[in-house]
Amino acid sequence: QVQLVESGGGLVQPGGSLRLSCTFSGSGFNIYHMGWFRQAPGKERSLVTWITKDGATHYADSVKGRFTISRDNAKNTVLLQMNSLKYEDTAVYYCNAYLTDPLFGFWGRGTQVTVSS
């Protein structure tokens, strides 16, 4: 059974940086595509970024040029480096592992990111 645990969230000022980490427990990390989603209060959960098992990446327009996703297959870890954070980046960030569709993948419990002065 796959388990995902996010860490690294917190409170940061606008323009600041945070690095989120997702640790994958279970077998087969290197065959899963990995994604980060976020959900702000009163809004639906939305895609932030994903990285395929082969290392290809995709970003939502709202985070392009500011966020970077990476994976370390030796450590079963996915990182999300978030720079130039904005108020609107405030949300709970969720890690996802999927084979074909994130909706049918595994989810972590989330980590809170708050951007505030």
C-alpha positions in Angstrom: 0.0 0.0 0.0 1.3 3.4 -1.0 1.5 6.1 1.7 2.4 9.8 1.1 3.5 12.2 3.7 4.0 15.9 3.0 6.2 18.2 5.0 7.7 21.7 4.8 4.7 23.9 4.9 4.4 27.0 7.1 4.0 30.7 7.3 6.0 32.9 4.9 5.9 36.5 3.8 5.1 37.5 0.3 8.1 37.1 -1.9 9.5 34.4 0.3 10.3 30.8 -0.4 9.3 27.4 0.9 10.3 23.9 0.0 7.7 21.1 0.3 8.7 17.5 0.5 6.6 14.4 -0.2 7.9 11.0 1.1 6.5 8.0 -0.7 6.3 4.7 1.3 5.6 1.5 -0.5 7.0 -0.2 -3.6 7.3 1.1 -7.1 8.0 4.8 -6.6 9.8 5.0 -9.9 6.7 3.8 -11.9 4.4 6.5 -10.4 3.8 9.9 -11.8 3.8 12.4 -8.9 1.8 15.6 -8.6 1.2 18.5 -6.2 -2.3 19.9 -5.8 -3.6 22.7 -3.6 -6.9 23.7 -2.1 -7.6 27.2 -0.8 -10.5 27.9 1.6 -13.8 27.8 -0.3 -12.2 26.6 -3.5 -11.8 23.3 -5.3 -8.6 21.3 -5.2 -6.5 22.2 -8.3 -3.3 21.0 -10.0 -0.1 22.8 -9.2 2.4 20.7 -11.0 3.3 17.2 -11.9 6.4 15.2 -12.8 6.2 12.0 -14.7 8.1 8.8 -13.9 10.5 9.8 -16.7 11.0 13.3 -15.3 8.9 15.4 -17.6 7.2 18.3 -15.8 4.1 20.4 -16.2 3.1 23.5 -14.3 -0.1 25.4 -13.8 0.1 28.9 -15.4 -0.2 30.5 -12.0 3.1 29.0 -10.8 5.2 28.9 -13.9 8.6 30.4 -13.4 8.2 30.4 -9.6 7.7 26.8 -8.6 10.0 23.8 -9.4 9.1 20.2 -9.0 11.8 17.5 -8.8 12.0 13.9 -7.8 14.7 11.7 -6.2 14.0 8.1 -7.1 16.7 6.9 -4.8 15.1 8.5 -1.8 11.4 8.0 -2.9 10.9 11.8 -2.5 9.3 14.6 -4.5 10.2 18.2 -3.8 8.4 21.3 -4.6 10.5 24.5 -4.5 8.3 27.5 -4.2 9.8 30.9 -4.8 8.3 34.4 -5.0 5.3 33.3 -3.0 2.1 35.4 -3.3 -0.9 35.7 -1.1 -2.9 33.6 -3.5 -0.5 30.7 -3.0 -2.0 30.2 0.4 -3.6 26.8 0.5 -3.3 23.2 1.7 -0.8 21.4 -0.6 -1.4 17.8 -1.3 1.0 15.2 -2.8 -0.4 12.7 -5.3 0.9 9.5 -6.8 -0.8 8.1 -9.8 -0.3 5.6 -12.7 -2.8 6.9 -15.2 -5.1 9.5 -13.6 -4.6 11.5 -10.4 -8.2 11.0 -9.4 -7.5 7.3 -9.0 -4.2 7.8 -7.3 -2.9 8.0 -3.8 -3.1 11.2 -1.7 -1.2 12.6 1.3 -2.9 14.4 4.1 -1.6 17.8 3.0 0.5 20.5 4.4 -0.6 24.1 5.1 1.2 27.0 3.3 0.2 30.4 4.4 1.6 33.5 2.7 1.0 36.5 4.9 2.7 39.7 6.0 
